[in-house]
Amino acid sequence: MSTLIADTDDVTRFCAVFSDVGLAHDVAPTLGCRETEALAGILRALGEPAAADLWLDAHATSDELGDQHYMPAPEPYIVPIDPMEDLQCDSCQ
Ligand SMILES: [Zn+2]
């Protein structure tokens, strides 16, 4: 197996195609962790770290607890309640 990349047009086309947000969001969730890491690795090696992160983030949305890229849903933000409002005390405000 050759590790030499001879045709820069192919590299440029590959990077352009796989930097597409829509493609990443459509395909990455269907890939396994290993496949996504491999794709992200080649994108990083070709100088496209943002595209690599895009694929990993898009993929992570489909990972489940125990999977490599699983990210739990963030806790909903709860607006703190001011206890002084319940007292309806004007002097405290
Ligand atoms: Zn994963």
PDB file of the backbone (N, CA, C, O) and the ligand in Angstrom, with CONECT records:
HET     ZN  A 101       1
ATOM      1  N   MET A   1       0.844  -1.175   0.000  1.00  0.00           N
ATOM      2  CA  MET A   1       0.000   0.000   0.000  1.00  0.00           C
ATOM      3  C   MET A   1       0.887   1.234   0.000  1.00  0.00           C
ATOM      4  O   MET A   1       1.778   1.376   0.837  1.00  0.00           O
ATOM      5  N   SER A   2       0.637   2.102  -0.926  1.00  0.00           N
ATOM      6  CA  SER A   2       1.401   3.333  -1.032  1.00  0.00           C
ATOM      7  C   SER A   2       0.881   4.385  -0.062  1.00  0.00           C
ATOM      8  O   SER A   2      -0.324   4.493   0.165  1.00  0.00           O
ATOM      9  N   THR A   3       1.779   5.143   0.495  1.00  0.00           N
ATOM     10  CA  THR A   3       1.374   6.249   1.361  1.00  0.00           C
ATOM     11  C   THR A   3       1.613   7.580   0.672  1.00  0.00           C
ATOM     12  O   THR A   3       1.436   8.636   1.280  1.00  0.00           O
ATOM     13  N   LEU A   4       2.012   7.538  -0.588  1.00  0.00           N
ATOM     14  CA  LEU A   4       2.283   8.742  -1.342  1.00  0.00           C
ATOM     15  C   LEU A   4       0.999   9.265  -1.985  1.00  0.00           C
ATOM     16  O   LEU A   4       0.309   8.531  -2.692  1.00  0.00           O
ATOM     17  N   ILE A   5       0.688  10.525  -1.738  1.00  0.00           N
ATOM     18  CA  ILE A   5      -0.466  11.154  -2.369  1.00  0.00           C
ATOM     19  C   ILE A   5       0.077  12.003  -3.511  1.00  0.00           C
ATOM     20  O   ILE A   5       0.707  13.037  -3.286  1.00  0.00           O
ATOM     21  N   ALA A   6      -0.177  11.553  -4.749  1.00  0.00           N
ATOM     22  CA  ALA A   6       0.441  12.189  -5.895  1.00  0.00           C
ATOM     23  C   ALA A   6      -0.422  13.280  -6.514  1.00  0.00           C
ATOM     24  O   ALA A   6       0.103  14.287  -6.988  1.00  0.00           O
ATOM     25  N   ASP A   7      -1.714  13.098  -6.517  1.00  0.00           N
ATOM     26  CA  ASP A   7      -2.581  14.024  -7.241  1.00  0.00           C
ATOM     27  C   ASP A   7      -3.231  15.002  -6.257  1.00  0.00           C
ATOM     28  O   ASP A   7      -4.152  14.636  -5.526  1.00  0.00           O
ATOM     29  N   THR A   8      -2.749  16.236  -6.244  1.00  0.00           N
ATOM     30  CA  THR A   8      -3.295  17.210  -5.306  1.00  0.00           C
ATOM     31  C   THR A   8      -4.716  17.615  -5.664  1.00  0.00           C
ATOM     32  O   THR A   8      -5.467  18.070  -4.801  1.00  0.00           O
ATOM     33  N   ASP A   9      -5.100  17.452  -6.952  1.00  0.00           N
ATOM     34  CA  ASP A   9      -6.495  17.734  -7.324  1.00  0.00           C
ATOM     35  C   ASP A   9      -7.433  16.774  -6.603  1.00  0.00           C
ATOM     36  O   ASP A   9      -8.511  17.167  -6.156  1.00  0.00           O
ATOM     37  N   ASP A  10      -7.021  15.524  -6.494  1.00  0.00           N
ATOM     38  CA  ASP A  10      -7.839  14.550  -5.767  1.00  0.00           C
ATOM     39  C   ASP A  10      -7.930  14.916  -4.295  1.00  0.00           C
ATOM     40  O   ASP A  10      -8.990  14.789  -3.683  1.00  0.00           O
ATOM     41  N   VAL A  11      -6.822  15.371  -3.729  1.00  0.00           N
ATOM     42  CA  VAL A  11      -6.811  15.778  -2.312  1.00  0.00           C
ATOM     43  C   VAL A  11      -7.715  16.979  -2.114  1.00  0.00           C
ATOM     44  O   VAL A  11      -8.508  17.021  -1.173  1.00  0.00           O
ATOM     45  N   THR A  12      -7.593  17.950  -2.996  1.00  0.00           N
ATOM     46  CA  THR A  12      -8.419  19.153  -2.901  1.00  0.00           C
ATOM     47  C   THR A  12      -9.893  18.800  -3.025  1.00  0.00           C
ATOM     48  O   THR A  12     -10.719  19.320  -2.275  1.00  0.00           O
ATOM     49  N   ARG A  13     -10.229  17.927  -3.957  1.00  0.00           N
ATOM     50  CA  ARG A  13     -11.625  17.510  -4.158  1.00  0.00           C
ATOM     51  C   ARG A  13     -12.126  16.747  -2.935  1.00  0.00           C
ATOM     52  O   ARG A  13     -13.247  16.969  -2.479  1.00  0.00           O
ATOM     53  N   PHE A  14     -11.301  15.857  -2.409  1.00  0.00           N
ATOM     54  CA  PHE A  14     -11.680  15.090  -1.223  1.00  0.00           C
ATOM     55  C   PHE A  14     -11.989  16.029  -0.055  1.00  0.00           C
ATOM     56  O   PHE A  14     -13.008  15.888   0.620  1.00  0.00           O
ATOM     57  N   CYS A  15     -11.097  16.981   0.168  1.00  0.00           N
ATOM     58  CA  CYS A  15     -11.281  17.925   1.281  1.00  0.00           C
ATOM     59  C   CYS A  15     -12.525  18.781   1.078  1.00  0.00           C
ATOM     60  O   CYS A  15     -13.262  19.042   2.029  1.00  0.00           O
ATOM     61  N   ALA A  16     -12.757  19.214  -0.138  1.00  0.00           N
ATOM     62  CA  ALA A  16     -13.937  20.037  -0.416  1.00  0.00           C
ATOM     63  C   ALA A  16     -15.213  19.235  -0.197  1.00  0.00           C
ATOM     64  O   ALA A  16     -16.163  19.730   0.409  1.00  0.00           O
ATOM     65  N   VAL A  17     -15.237  18.014  -0.680  1.00  0.00           N
ATOM     66  CA  VAL A  17     -16.440  17.184  -0.545  1.00  0.00           C
ATOM     67  C   VAL A  17     -16.713  16.865   0.920  1.00  0.00           C
ATOM     68  O   VAL A  17     -17.851  16.966   1.379  1.00  0.00           O
ATOM     69  N   PHE A  18     -15.670  16.480   1.655  1.00  0.00           N
ATOM     70  CA  PHE A  18     -15.875  16.037   3.034  1.00  0.00           C
ATOM     71  C   PHE A  18     -15.826  17.179   4.048  1.00  0.00           C
ATOM     72  O   PHE A  18     -15.861  16.932   5.254  1.00  0.00           O
ATOM     73  N   SER A  19     -15.747  18.402   3.585  1.00  0.00           N
ATOM     74  CA  SER A  19     -15.884  19.564   4.469  1.00  0.00           C
ATOM     75  C   SER A  19     -17.321  20.083   4.451  1.00  0.00           C
ATOM     76  O   SER A  19     -17.631  21.074   5.113  1.00  0.00           O
ATOM     77  N   ASP A  20     -18.177  19.432   3.714  1.00  0.00           N
ATOM     78  CA  ASP A  20     -19.567  19.862   3.585  1.00  0.00           C
ATOM     79  C   ASP A  20     -20.361  19.508   4.853  1.00  0.00           C
ATOM     80  O   ASP A  20     -20.419  18.350   5.268  1.00  0.00           O
ATOM     81  N   VAL A  21     -20.958  20.522   5.440  1.00  0.00           N
ATOM     82  CA  VAL A  21     -21.706  20.337   6.689  1.00  0.00           C
ATOM     83  C   VAL A  21     -22.888  19.381   6.490  1.00  0.00           C
ATOM     84  O   VAL A  21     -23.127  18.499   7.315  1.00  0.00           O
ATOM     85  N   GLY A  22     -23.613  19.562   5.401  1.00  0.00           N
ATOM     86  CA  GLY A  22     -24.780  18.719   5.147  1.00  0.00           C
ATOM     87  C   GLY A  22     -24.403  17.255   5.000  1.00  0.00           C
ATOM     88  O   GLY A  22     -25.076  16.372   5.533  1.00  0.00           O
ATOM     89  N   LEU A  23     -23.330  17.009   4.279  1.00  0.00           N
ATOM     90  CA  LEU A  23     -22.875  15.625   4.098  1.00  0.00           C
ATOM     91  C   LEU A  23     -22.500  15.022   5.448  1.00  0.00           C
ATOM     92  O   LEU A  23     -22.874  13.891   5.759  1.00  0.00           O
ATOM     93  N   ALA A  24     -21.761  15.784   6.240  1.00  0.00           N
ATOM     94  CA  ALA A  24     -21.337  15.274   7.552  1.00  0.00           C
ATOM     95  C   ALA A  24     -22.551  14.952   8.423  1.00  0.00           C
ATOM     96  O   ALA A  24     -22.581  13.912   9.082  1.00  0.00           O
ATOM     97  N   HIS A  25     -23.545  15.832   8.428  1.00  0.00           N
ATOM     98  CA  HIS A  25     -24.711  15.598   9.284  1.00  0.00           C
ATOM     99  C   HIS A  25     -25.575  14.449   8.769  1.00  0.00           C
ATOM    100  O   HIS A  25     -26.254  13.781   9.549  1.00  0.00           O
ATOM    101  N   ASP A  26     -25.548  14.221   7.453  1.00  0.00           N
ATOM    102  CA  ASP A  26     -26.322  13.113   6.889  1.00  0.00           C
ATOM    103  C   ASP A  26     -25.625  11.768   7.084  1.00  0.00           C
ATOM    104  O   ASP A  26     -26.275  10.764   7.377  1.00  0.00           O
ATOM    105  N   VAL A  27     -24.302  11.752   6.920  1.00  0.00           N
ATOM    106  CA  VAL A  27     -23.581  10.480   6.874  1.00  0.00           C
ATOM    107  C   VAL A  27     -22.941  10.099   8.209  1.00  0.00           C
ATOM    108  O   VAL A  27     -22.971   8.931   8.596  1.00  0.00           O
ATOM    109  N   ALA A  28     -22.370  11.061   8.906  1.00  0.00           N
ATOM    110  CA  ALA A  28     -21.603  10.742  10.124  1.00  0.00           C
ATOM    111  C   ALA A  28     -22.401   9.941  11.152  1.00  0.00           C
ATOM    112  O   ALA A  28     -21.848   9.026  11.763  1.00  0.00           O
ATOM    113  N   PRO A  29     -23.684  10.255  11.365  1.00  0.00           N
ATOM    114  CA  PRO A  29     -24.424   9.459  12.345  1.00  0.00           C
ATOM    115  C   PRO A  29     -24.603   7.995  11.940  1.00  0.00           C
ATOM    116  O   PRO A  29     -24.909   7.153  12.783  1.00  0.00           O
ATOM    117  N   THR A  30     -24.415   7.691  10.666  1.00  0.00           N
ATOM    118  CA  THR A  30     -24.575   6.302  10.208  1.00  0.00           C
ATOM    119  C   THR A  30     -23.271   5.522  10.284  1.00  0.00           C
ATOM    120  O   THR A  30     -23.264   4.304  10.103  1.00  0.00           O
ATOM    121  N   LEU A  31     -22.173   6.212  10.550  1.00  0.00           N
ATOM    122  CA  LEU A  31     -20.875   5.553  10.618  1.00  0.00           C
ATOM    123  C   LEU A  31     -20.595   5.052  12.031  1.00  0.00           C
ATOM    124  O   LEU A  31     -21.157   5.547  13.009  1.00  0.00           O
ATOM    125  N   GLY A  32     -19.727   4.072  12.112  1.00  0.00           N
ATOM    126  CA  GLY A  32     -19.264   3.599  13.407  1.00  0.00           C
ATOM    127  C   GLY A  32     -18.175   4.529  13.921  1.00  0.00           C
ATOM    128  O   GLY A  32     -17.663   5.377  13.191  1.00  0.00           O
ATOM    129  N   CYS A  33     -17.833   4.352  15.190  1.00  0.00           N
ATOM    130  CA  CYS A  33     -16.796   5.189  15.814  1.00  0.00           C
ATOM    131  C   CYS A  33     -15.458   5.034  15.086  1.00  0.00           C
ATOM    132  O   CYS A  33     -14.766   6.015  14.814  1.00  0.00           O
ATOM    133  N   ARG A  34     -15.123   3.833  14.789  1.00  0.00           N
ATOM    134  CA  ARG A  34     -13.832   3.556  14.144  1.00  0.00           C
ATOM    135  C   ARG A  34     -13.751   4.198  12.770  1.00  0.00           C
ATOM    136  O   ARG A  34     -12.725   4.770  12.401  1.00  0.00           O
ATOM    137  N   GLU A  35     -14.840   4.099  12.016  1.00  0.00           N
ATOM    138  CA  GLU A  35     -14.874   4.700  10.678  1.00  0.00           C
ATOM    139  C   GLU A  35     -14.771   6.222  10.756  1.00  0.00           C
ATOM    140  O   GLU A  35     -14.065   6.855   9.971  1.00  0.00           O
ATOM    141  N   THR A  36     -15.480   6.785  11.704  1.00  0.00           N
ATOM    142  CA  THR A  36     -15.456   8.240  11.843  1.00  0.00           C
ATOM    143  C   THR A  36     -14.083   8.726  12.274  1.00  0.00           C
ATOM    144  O   THR A  36     -13.599   9.741  11.773  1.00  0.00           O
ATOM    145  N   GLU A  37     -13.452   8.016  13.193  1.00  0.00           N
ATOM    146  CA  GLU A  37     -12.106   8.388  13.613  1.00  0.00           C
ATOM    147  C   GLU A  37     -11.133   8.304  12.434  1.00  0.00           C
ATOM    148  O   GLU A  37     -10.254   9.154  12.290  1.00  0.00           O
ATOM    149  N   ALA A  38     -11.289   7.288  11.600  1.00  0.00           N
ATOM    150  CA  ALA A  38     -10.413   7.137  10.437  1.00  0.00           C
ATOM    151  C   ALA A  38     -10.597   8.294   9.464  1.00  0.00           C
ATOM    152  O   ALA A  38      -9.622   8.842   8.949  1.00  0.00           O
ATOM    153  N   LEU A  39     -11.843   8.661   9.218  1.00  0.00           N
ATOM    154  CA  LEU A  39     -12.112   9.779   8.310  1.00  0.00           C
ATOM    155  C   LEU A  39     -11.600  11.087   8.903  1.00  0.00           C
ATOM    156  O   LEU A  39     -10.993  11.894   8.199  1.00  0.00           O
ATOM    157  N   ALA A  40     -11.838  11.297  10.183  1.00  0.00           N
ATOM    158  CA  ALA A  40     -11.356  12.515  10.832  1.00  0.00           C
ATOM    159  C   ALA A  40      -9.824  12.565  10.805  1.00  0.00           C
ATOM    160  O   ALA A  40      -9.234  13.631  10.633  1.00  0.00           O
ATOM    161  N   GLY A  41      -9.210  11.438  10.972  1.00  0.00           N
ATOM    162  CA  GLY A  41      -7.748  11.383  10.951  1.00  0.00           C
ATOM    163  C   GLY A  41      -7.179  11.786   9.599  1.00  0.00           C
ATOM    164  O   GLY A  41      -6.193  12.520   9.529  1.00  0.00           O
ATOM    165  N   ILE A  42      -7.793  11.312   8.535  1.00  0.00           N
ATOM    166  CA  ILE A  42      -7.275  11.667   7.209  1.00  0.00           C
ATOM    167  C   ILE A  42      -7.562  13.132   6.912  1.00  0.00           C
ATOM    168  O   ILE A  42      -6.757  13.797   6.259  1.00  0.00           O
ATOM    169  N   LEU A  43      -8.681  13.638   7.376  1.00  0.00           N
ATOM    170  CA  LEU A  43      -8.966  15.071   7.180  1.00  0.00           C
ATOM    171  C   LEU A  43      -7.951  15.929   7.933  1.00  0.00           C
ATOM    172  O   LEU A  43      -7.492  16.949   7.418  1.00  0.00           O
ATOM    173  N   ARG A  44      -7.603  15.515   9.148  1.00  0.00           N
ATOM    174  CA  ARG A  44      -6.571  16.259   9.898  1.00  0.00           C
ATOM    175  C   ARG A  44      -5.226  16.175   9.177  1.00  0.00           C
ATOM    176  O   ARG A  44      -4.507  17.167   9.067  1.00  0.00           O
ATOM    177  N   ALA A  45      -4.904  15.001   8.697  1.00  0.00           N
ATOM    178  CA  ALA A  45      -3.625  14.809   8.006  1.00  0.00           C
ATOM    179  C   ALA A  45      -3.533  15.653   6.740  1.00  0.00           C
ATOM    180  O   ALA A  45      -2.445  16.030   6.305  1.00  0.00           O
ATOM    181  N   LEU A  46      -4.687  15.939   6.160  1.00  0.00           N
ATOM    182  CA  LEU A  46      -4.714  16.741   4.937  1.00  0.00           C
ATOM    183  C   LEU A  46      -4.888  18.225   5.229  1.00  0.00           C
ATOM    184  O   LEU A  46      -5.060  19.027   4.311  1.00  0.00           O
ATOM    185  N   GLY A  47      -4.843  18.590   6.507  1.00  0.00           N
ATOM    186  CA  GLY A  47      -4.901  20.001   6.867  1.00  0.00           C
ATOM    187  C   GLY A  47      -6.297  20.549   7.034  1.00  0.00           C
ATOM    188  O   GLY A  47      -6.517  21.747   6.858  1.00  0.00           O
ATOM    189  N   GLU A  48      -7.258  19.684   7.374  1.00  0.00           N
ATOM    190  CA  GLU A  48      -8.652  20.116   7.545  1.00  0.00           C
ATOM    191  C   GLU A  48      -9.150  19.752   8.947  1.00  0.00           C
ATOM    192  O   GLU A  48     -10.064  18.939   9.081  1.00  0.00           O
ATOM    193  N   PRO A  49      -8.562  20.340   9.991  1.00  0.00           N
ATOM    194  CA  PRO A  49      -8.983  19.973  11.353  1.00  0.00           C
ATOM    195  C   PRO A  49     -10.427  20.368  11.663  1.00  0.00           C
ATOM    196  O   PRO A  49     -11.104  19.678  12.425  1.00  0.00           O
ATOM    197  N   ALA A  50     -10.899  21.456  11.090  1.00  0.00           N
ATOM    198  CA  ALA A  50     -12.284  21.864  11.343  1.00  0.00           C
ATOM    199  C   ALA A  50     -13.254  20.848  10.748  1.00  0.00           C
ATOM    200  O   ALA A  50     -14.275  20.529  11.357  1.00  0.00           O
ATOM    201  N   ALA A  51     -12.938  20.346   9.573  1.00  0.00           N
ATOM    202  CA  ALA A  51     -13.791  19.325   8.956  1.00  0.00           C
ATOM    203  C   ALA A  51     -13.756  18.038   9.776  1.00  0.00           C
ATOM    204  O   ALA A  51     -14.771  17.356   9.920  1.00  0.00           O
ATOM    205  N   ALA A  52     -12.587  17.717  10.309  1.00  0.00           N
ATOM    206  CA  ALA A  52     -12.469  16.525  11.169  1.00  0.00           C
ATOM    207  C   ALA A  52     -13.380  16.661  12.381  1.00  0.00           C
ATOM    208  O   ALA A  52     -14.109  15.731  12.726  1.00  0.00           O
ATOM    209  N   ASP A  53     -13.336  17.823  13.026  1.00  0.00           N
ATOM    210  CA  ASP A  53     -14.191  18.050  14.196  1.00  0.00           C
ATOM    211  C   ASP A  53     -15.667  18.043  13.811  1.00  0.00           C
ATOM    212  O   ASP A  53     -16.510  17.568  14.572  1.00  0.00           O
ATOM    213  N   LEU A  54     -15.973  18.567  12.641  1.00  0.00           N
ATOM    214  CA  LEU A  54     -17.348  18.569  12.154  1.00  0.00           C
ATOM    215  C   LEU A  54     -17.890  17.143  12.067  1.00  0.00           C
ATOM    216  O   LEU A  54     -19.008  16.871  12.505  1.00  0.00           O
ATOM    217  N   TRP A  55     -17.103  16.244  11.506  1.00  0.00           N
ATOM    218  CA  TRP A  55     -17.527  14.846  11.372  1.00  0.00           C
ATOM    219  C   TRP A  55     -17.668  14.175  12.730  1.00  0.00           C
ATOM    220  O   TRP A  55     -18.609  13.417  12.969  1.00  0.00           O
ATOM    221  N   LEU A  56     -16.724  14.461  13.612  1.00  0.00           N
ATOM    222  CA  LEU A  56     -16.801  13.840  14.942  1.00  0.00           C
ATOM    223  C   LEU A  56     -18.021  14.353  15.711  1.00  0.00           C
ATOM    224  O   LEU A  56     -18.713  13.579  16.371  1.00  0.00           O
ATOM    225  N   ASP A  57     -18.280  15.652  15.623  1.00  0.00           N
ATOM    226  CA  ASP A  57     -19.441  16.221  16.315  1.00  0.00           C
ATOM    227  C   ASP A  57     -20.743  15.662  15.743  1.00  0.00           C
ATOM    228  O   ASP A  57     -21.651  15.299  16.491  1.00  0.00           O
ATOM    229  N   ALA A  58     -20.828  15.595  14.424  1.00  0.00           N
ATOM    230  CA  ALA A  58     -22.036  15.077  13.784  1.00  0.00           C
ATOM    231  C   ALA A  58     -22.239  13.605  14.128  1.00  0.00           C
ATOM    232  O   ALA A  58     -23.365  13.154  14.338  1.00  0.00           O
ATOM    233  N   HIS A  59     -21.149  12.875  14.181  1.00  0.00           N
ATOM    234  CA  HIS A  59     -21.219  11.454  14.533  1.00  0.00           C
ATOM    235  C   HIS A  59     -21.639  11.262  15.987  1.00  0.00           C
ATOM    236  O   HIS A  59     -22.418  10.363  16.303  1.00  0.00           O
ATOM    237  N   ALA A  60     -21.120  12.112  16.865  1.00  0.00           N
ATOM    238  CA  ALA A  60     -21.380  11.970  18.300  1.00  0.00           C
ATOM    239  C   ALA A  60     -22.866  12.044  18.625  1.00  0.00           C
ATOM    240  O   ALA A  60     -23.307  11.507  19.641  1.00  0.00           O
ATOM    241  N   THR A  61     -23.637  12.702  17.773  1.00  0.00           N
ATOM    242  CA  THR A  61     -25.067  12.829  18.045  1.00  0.00           C
ATOM    243  C   THR A  61     -25.773  11.475  18.008  1.00  0.00           C
ATOM    244  O   THR A  61     -26.858  11.325  18.570  1.00  0.00           O
ATOM    245  N   SER A  62     -25.167  10.497  17.355  1.00  0.00           N
ATOM    246  CA  SER A  62     -25.816   9.187  17.262  1.00  0.00           C
ATOM    247  C   SER A  62     -25.208   8.159  18.212  1.00  0.00           C
ATOM    248  O   SER A  62     -25.733   7.055  18.362  1.00  0.00           O
ATOM    249  N   ASP A  63     -24.097   8.527  18.852  1.00  0.00           N
ATOM    250  CA  ASP A  63     -23.499   7.582  19.791  1.00  0.00           C
ATOM    251  C   ASP A  63     -24.362   7.458  21.036  1.00  0.00           C
ATOM    252  O   ASP A  63     -25.038   8.401  21.447  1.00  0.00           O
ATOM    253  N   GLU A  64     -24.321   6.289  21.614  1.00  0.00           N
ATOM    254  CA  GLU A  64     -25.099   6.023  22.823  1.00  0.00           C
ATOM    255  C   GLU A  64     -24.163   5.842  24.001  1.00  0.00           C
ATOM    256  O   GLU A  64     -22.951   5.716  23.829  1.00  0.00           O
ATOM    257  N   LEU A  65     -24.722   5.831  25.180  1.00  0.00           N
ATOM    258  CA  LEU A  65     -23.950   5.658  26.404  1.00  0.00           C
ATOM    259  C   LEU A  65     -23.017   4.454  26.262  1.00  0.00           C
ATOM    260  O   LEU A  65     -23.459   3.351  25.940  1.00  0.00           O
ATOM    261  N   GLY A  66     -21.749   4.672  26.501  1.00  0.00           N
ATOM    262  CA  GLY A  66     -20.753   3.612  26.361  1.00  0.00           C
ATOM    263  C   GLY A  66     -19.976   3.691  25.070  1.00  0.00           C
ATOM    264  O   GLY A  66     -18.902   3.100  24.958  1.00  0.00           O
ATOM    265  N   ASP A  67     -20.497   4.412  24.086  1.00  0.00           N
ATOM    266  CA  ASP A  67     -19.771   4.602  22.829  1.00  0.00           C
ATOM    267  C   ASP A  67     -18.678   5.653  23.018  1.00  0.00           C
ATOM    268  O   ASP A  67     -18.750   6.485  23.923  1.00  0.00           O
ATOM    269  N   GLN A  68     -17.693   5.604  22.174  1.00  0.00           N
ATOM    270  CA  GLN A  68     -16.504   6.462  22.292  1.00  0.00           C
ATOM    271  C   GLN A  68     -16.827   7.953  22.300  1.00  0.00           C
ATOM    272  O   GLN A  68     -16.224   8.712  23.059  1.00  0.00           O
ATOM    273  N   HIS A  69     -17.771   8.378  21.468  1.00  0.00           N
ATOM    274  CA  HIS A  69     -18.022   9.808  21.309  1.00  0.00           C
ATOM    275  C   HIS A  69     -19.302  10.278  21.989  1.00  0.00           C
ATOM    276  O   HIS A  69     -19.761  11.397  21.761  1.00  0.00           O
ATOM    277  N   TYR A  70     -19.865   9.426  22.814  1.00  0.00           N
ATOM    278  CA  TYR A  70     -21.145   9.757  23.458  1.00  0.00           C
ATOM    279  C   TYR A  70     -21.024  11.040  24.276  1.00  0.00           C
ATOM    280  O   TYR A  70     -20.093  11.215  25.063  1.00  0.00           O
ATOM    281  N   MET A  71     -21.978  11.919  24.068  1.00  0.00           N
ATOM    282  CA  MET A  71     -22.046  13.147  24.857  1.00  0.00           C
ATOM    283  C   MET A  71     -23.460  13.237  25.431  1.00  0.00           C
ATOM    284  O   MET A  71     -24.432  13.309  24.681  1.00  0.00           O
ATOM    285  N   PRO A  72     -23.572  13.233  26.744  1.00  0.00           N
ATOM    286  CA  PRO A  72     -24.918  13.329  27.322  1.00  0.00           C
ATOM    287  C   PRO A  72     -25.542  14.672  26.987  1.00  0.00           C
ATOM    288  O   PRO A  72     -24.846  15.674  26.822  1.00  0.00           O
ATOM    289  N   ALA A  73     -26.855  14.677  26.889  1.00  0.00           N
ATOM    290  CA  ALA A  73     -27.562  15.924  26.601  1.00  0.00           C
ATOM    291  C   ALA A  73     -27.331  16.886  27.758  1.00  0.00           C
ATOM    292  O   ALA A  73     -27.333  16.485  28.921  1.00  0.00           O
ATOM    293  N   PRO A  74     -27.134  18.149  27.431  1.00  0.00           N
ATOM    294  CA  PRO A  74     -26.921  19.116  28.516  1.00  0.00           C
ATOM    295  C   PRO A  74     -28.171  19.251  29.373  1.00  0.00           C
ATOM    296  O   PRO A  74     -29.297  19.127  28.892  1.00  0.00           O
ATOM    297  N   GLU A  75     -27.940  19.507  30.654  1.00  0.00           N
ATOM    298  CA  GLU A  75     -29.067  19.715  31.568  1.00  0.00           C
ATOM    299  C   GLU A  75     -29.770  21.012  31.176  1.00  0.00           C
ATOM    300  O   GLU A  75     -29.111  21.997  30.844  1.00  0.00           O
ATOM    301  N   PRO A  76     -31.085  21.020  31.210  1.00  0.00           N
ATOM    302  CA  PRO A  76     -31.789  22.269  30.869  1.00  0.00           C
ATOM    303  C   PRO A  76     -31.489  23.337  31.921  1.00  0.00           C
ATOM    304  O   PRO A  76     -31.395  23.055  33.116  1.00  0.00           O
ATOM    305  N   TYR A  77     -31.343  24.563  31.438  1.00  0.00           N
ATOM    306  CA  TYR A  77     -31.057  25.669  32.352  1.00  0.00           C
ATOM    307  C   TYR A  77     -32.331  26.049  33.085  1.00  0.00           C
ATOM    308  O   TYR A  77     -33.366  26.303  32.468  1.00  0.00           O
ATOM    309  N   ILE A  78     -32.246  26.084  34.374  1.00  0.00           N
ATOM    310  CA  ILE A  78     -33.407  26.446  35.192  1.00  0.00           C
ATOM    311  C   ILE A  78     -33.176  27.855  35.724  1.00  0.00           C
ATOM    312  O   ILE A  78     -32.169  28.142  36.371  1.00  0.00           O
ATOM    313  N   VAL A  79     -34.130  28.716  35.433  1.00  0.00           N
ATOM    314  CA  VAL A  79     -34.018  30.102  35.881  1.00  0.00           C
ATOM    315  C   VAL A  79     -34.222  30.139  37.396  1.00  0.00           C
ATOM    316  O   VAL A  79     -35.244  29.681  37.907  1.00  0.00           O
ATOM    317  N   PRO A  80     -33.243  30.687  38.099  1.00  0.00           N
ATOM    318  CA  PRO A  80     -33.396  30.737  39.557  1.00  0.00           C
ATOM    319  C   PRO A  80     -34.555  31.649  39.955  1.00  0.00           C
ATOM    320  O   PRO A  80     -34.803  32.684  39.336  1.00  0.00           O
ATOM    321  N   ILE A  81     -35.228  31.244  40.970  1.00  0.00           N
ATOM    322  CA  ILE A  81     -36.364  32.031  41.464  1.00  0.00           C
ATOM    323  C   ILE A  81     -35.872  32.894  42.616  1.00  0.00           C
ATOM    324  O   ILE A  81     -35.206  32.424  43.538  1.00  0.00           O
ATOM    325  N   ASP A  82     -36.218  34.155  42.533  1.00  0.00           N
ATOM    326  CA  ASP A  82     -35.838  35.080  43.604  1.00  0.00           C
ATOM    327  C   ASP A  82     -36.838  34.930  44.744  1.00  0.00           C
ATOM    328  O   ASP A  82     -38.009  35.271  44.576  1.00  0.00           O
ATOM    329  N   PRO A  83     -36.411  34.433  45.888  1.00  0.00           N
ATOM    330  CA  PRO A  83     -37.354  34.210  46.998  1.00  0.00           C
ATOM    331  C   PRO A  83     -37.956  35.509  47.514  1.00  0.00           C
ATOM    332  O   PRO A  83     -39.027  35.489  48.119  1.00  0.00           O
ATOM    333  N   MET A  84     -37.305  36.617  47.293  1.00  0.00           N
ATOM    334  CA  MET A  84     -37.837  37.891  47.773  1.00  0.00           C
ATOM    335  C   MET A  84     -39.097  38.305  47.014  1.00  0.00           C
ATOM    336  O   MET A  84     -39.934  39.030  47.550  1.00  0.00           O
ATOM    337  N   GLU A  85     -39.231  37.854  45.784  1.00  0.00           N
ATOM    338  CA  GLU A  85     -40.433  38.179  45.017  1.00  0.00           C
ATOM    339  C   GLU A  85     -41.663  37.535  45.637  1.00  0.00           C
ATOM    340  O   GLU A  85     -42.745  38.122  45.619  1.00  0.00           O
ATOM    341  N   ASP A  86     -41.510  36.340  46.184  1.00  0.00           N
ATOM    342  CA  ASP A  86     -42.635  35.669  46.832  1.00  0.00           C
ATOM    343  C   ASP A  86     -43.076  36.405  48.091  1.00  0.00           C
ATOM    344  O   ASP A  86     -44.250  36.354  48.460  1.00  0.00           O
ATOM    345  N   LEU A  87     -42.165  37.073  48.739  1.00  0.00           N
ATOM    346  CA  LEU A  87     -42.486  37.807  49.970  1.00  0.00           C
ATOM    347  C   LEU A  87     -43.222  39.120  49.674  1.00  0.00           C
ATOM    348  O   LEU A  87     -43.894  39.677  50.543  1.00  0.00           O
ATOM    349  N   GLN A  88     -43.085  39.597  48.448  1.00  0.00           N
ATOM    350  CA  GLN A  88     -43.694  40.869  48.029  1.00  0.00           C
ATOM    351  C   GLN A  88     -43.363  41.976  49.003  1.00  0.00           C
ATOM    352  O   GLN A  88     -44.233  42.749  49.405  1.00  0.00           O
ATOM    353  N   CYS A  89     -42.134  42.044  49.368  1.00  0.00           N
ATOM    354  CA  CYS A  89     -41.655  43.040  50.309  1.00  0.00           C
ATOM    355  C   CYS A  89     -40.952  44.145  49.536  1.00  0.00           C
ATOM    356  O   CYS A  89     -39.902  43.912  48.936  1.00  0.00           O
ATOM    357  N   ASP A  90     -41.517  45.332  49.546  1.00  0.00           N
ATOM    358  CA  ASP A  90     -40.922  46.435  48.807  1.00  0.00           C
ATOM    359  C   ASP A  90     -39.611  46.916  49.402  1.00  0.00           C
ATOM    360  O   ASP A  90     -38.734  47.383  48.675  1.00  0.00           O
ATOM    361  N   SER A  91     -39.470  46.808  50.686  1.00  0.00           N
ATOM    362  CA  SER A  91     -38.241  47.287  51.314  1.00  0.00           C
ATOM    363  C   SER A  91     -37.039  46.393  51.019  1.00  0.00           C
ATOM    364  O   SER A  91     -35.891  46.821  51.138  1.00  0.00           O
ATOM    365  N   CYS A  92     -37.311  45.166  50.640  1.00  0.00           N
ATOM    366  CA  CYS A  92     -36.218  44.230  50.335  1.00  0.00           C
ATOM    367  C   CYS A  92     -35.742  44.376  48.898  1.00  0.00           C
ATOM    368  O   CYS A  92     -34.651  43.910  48.571  1.00  0.00           O
ATOM    369  N   GLN A  93     -36.500  44.986  48.057  1.00  0.00           N
ATOM    370  CA  GLN A  93     -36.182  45.039  46.633  1.00  0.00           C
ATOM    371  C   GLN A  93     -35.165  46.095  46.293  1.00  0.00           C
ATOM    372  O   GLN A  93     -34.802  46.251  45.127  1.00  0.00           O
TER     373      GLN A  93
HETATM  374 ZN    ZN A 101     -18.539   7.229  18.102  1.00  0.00          ZN2+
END
